Amino acid sequence: MNNDEIISTLNDLIETSKDGEKGFKVCSEDASGRHPELKTMLAERGRECASAALELQELVRNQGGDPETSGTLSGDLHRVWTNIRAAIVGKDDETVLNECERGEDVAVRVYRKALEQDLPTHIRLVLERQCQGVLRNHDVIKVLRDQVRAHA
């Protein structure tokens, strides 16, 4: 993999992390007050995505590239659709968590695609660690969604 391809892969992950940061922030704001720990957990996941983006931006700079600073158009469109759906259906916690899970599904796919590439070891180690965090987020969101659904 040449340096430009490495930078492009990292920039894709930055966009995905920025989407996660924004998405978790919106979900945290939309979560009801019935589960205060949910709002806190979603806000923390957003901060973790922001931290991942910063780490990836540093890797891009170390590779001599210009790091992305924003999310994707599809992430923005997803948030708009989420807001429209919430306005129509209502912002219940199950709907909020469904949207979080959908976003994490995308993040898992992007990280797995990146890890299929022939990356330098130091970059692969960072991406593997971050991918494990995305998988943990996905699992936590799914468990919480199932709990909220069971208590509805």
Salt bridges, closest charged atoms under 4 A:
ASP19 OD1 - ARG79 NH2 3.95
GLU21 OE1 - LYS18 NZ 3.51
GLU29 OE2 - LYS25 NZ 2.69
ASP30 OD1 - LYS91 NZ 3.14
GLU44 OE1 - ARG47 NH2 3.00
GLU48 OE2 - ARG45 NH2 2.84
GLU55 OE2 - ARG129 NH2 2.32
GLU58 OE1 - ARG61 NH2 3.43
ASP76 OD1 - ARG79 NH2 2.49
ASP93 OD2 - HIS35 ND1 2.66
GLU94 OE2 - ARG149 NE 2.64
GLU99 OE1 - HIS78 NE2 3.26
GLU99 OE2 - ARG85 NH1 2.15
GLU99 OE2 - ARG102 NH1 2.60
GLU101 OE2 - HIS138 NE2 3.61
GLU101 OE1 - ARG145 NH1 2.25
ASP105 OD1 - HIS138 NE2 2.57
ASP139 OD1 - HIS138 ND1 3.78
ASP146 OD2 - LYS142 NZ 3.84
ASP146 OD1 - ARG145 NH2 2.86
ASP146 OD1 - ARG149 NH1 3.93
